[in-house]
Amino acid sequence: MTLTLEHSIFMVLLQDFFSPDGTFYQTIGLIASIGLVLGYVPQAIQTIKTRKTDDIALPTFLMIGIGGIAFMMQGAMLGILGDGDNFFGPGAALFITNLITTVCSVIIFGIKMYNDYFKKDKKK
């Protein structure tokens, strides 16, 4: 089988699409970021509004916060700001997404701590 010019251009485009710097990886990262943020922000808003945390497991949000901080560090090490051509670096999406989810986790964790430990003392 002989490769024509169209085949080689298609192969280069396909290779670029699936490369770590390509569109496919960026799209997957964007979908993951949106999914994480949309998963945590409503919980934080609900917790702030109702102040109800009885059914929330404290270790879960503690570990999510620690994981978010670790991912923020990784994003910072990859580079948040880009070079002259790009404003954002390769770690910007990782950093920003985990900054938002970590802030949400810290808010929920704080309300949970207040409800579980400080409100109990006032009830007695």
JOZITA-V26237 format. One record per residue. N is the residue number from 1. RES is the residue in three letters. SS is DSSP state (hx for helix, st for strand, lp for the rest). D_LAST is the distance of its C-alpha to the last C-alpha in whole Angstrom. Layout:
((N;RES;SS;D_LAST) (N;RES;SS;D_LAST))
//
This chain:
((1;MET;lp;83) (2;THR;lp;84) (3;LEU;lp;81) (4;THR;lp;82) (5;LEU;hx;80) (6;GLU;hx;78) (7;HIS;hx;77) (8;SER;hx;76) (9;ILE;hx;74) (10;PHE;hx;72) (11;MET;hx;71) (12;VAL;hx;70) (13;LEU;hx;68) (14;LEU;hx;66) (15;GLN;hx;66) (16;ASP;hx;65) (17;PHE;hx;62) (18;PHE;hx;61) (19;SER;lp;61) (20;PRO;lp;58) (21;ASP;lp;58) (22;GLY;lp;60) (23;THR;hx;58) (24;PHE;hx;57) (25;TYR;hx;55) (26;GLN;hx;54) (27;THR;hx;53) (28;ILE;hx;51) (29;GLY;hx;49) (30;LEU;hx;48) (31;ILE;hx;47) (32;ALA;hx;45) (33;SER;hx;43) (34;ILE;hx;43) (35;GLY;hx;42) (36;LEU;hx;39) (37;VAL;hx;38) (38;LEU;hx;38) (39;GLY;hx;36) (40;TYR;hx;33) (41;VAL;hx;33) (42;PRO;hx;32) (43;GLN;hx;29) (44;ALA;hx;28) (45;ILE;hx;29) (46;GLN;hx;27) (47;THR;hx;24) (48;ILE;hx;24) (49;LYS;hx;25) (50;THR;hx;22) (51;ARG;lp;20) (52;LYS;lp;19) (53;THR;lp;19) (54;ASP;lp;18) (55;ASP;lp;21) (56;ILE;lp;22) (57;ALA;lp;23) (58;LEU;hx;22) (59;PRO;hx;25) (60;THR;hx;27) (61;PHE;hx;27) (62;LEU;hx;27) (63;MET;hx;30) (64;ILE;hx;32) (65;GLY;hx;31) (66;ILE;hx;33) (67;GLY;hx;35) (68;GLY;hx;36) (69;ILE;hx;36) (70;ALA;hx;39) (71;PHE;hx;41) (72;MET;hx;41) (73;MET;hx;42) (74;GLN;hx;45) (75;GLY;hx;46) (76;ALA;hx;46) (77;MET;hx;48) (78;LEU;hx;50) (79;GLY;lp;51) (80;ILE;lp;49) (81;LEU;st;52) (82;GLY;lp;55) (83;ASP;lp;59) (84;GLY;lp;61) (85;ASP;lp;62) (86;ASN;lp;58) (87;PHE;lp;55) (88;PHE;st;52) (89;GLY;lp;53) (90;PRO;lp;52) (91;GLY;lp;49) (92;ALA;hx;48) (93;ALA;hx;46) (94;LEU;hx;44) (95;PHE;hx;43) (96;ILE;hx;42) (97;THR;hx;41) (98;ASN;hx;38) (99;LEU;hx;37) (100;ILE;hx;36) (101;THR;hx;34) (102;THR;hx;33) (103;VAL;hx;32) (104;CYS;hx;30) (105;SER;hx;29) (106;VAL;hx;27) (107;ILE;hx;26) (108;ILE;hx;24) (109;PHE;hx;23) (110;GLY;hx;21) (111;ILE;hx;19) (112;LYS;hx;18) (113;MET;hx;17) (114;TYR;hx;15) (115;ASN;hx;14) (116;ASP;hx;13) (117;TYR;hx;12) (118;PHE;hx;11) (119;LYS;hx;9) (120;LYS;hx;7) (121;ASP;hx;6) (122;LYS;hx;6) (123;LYS;hx;4) (124;LYS;lp;0))
//
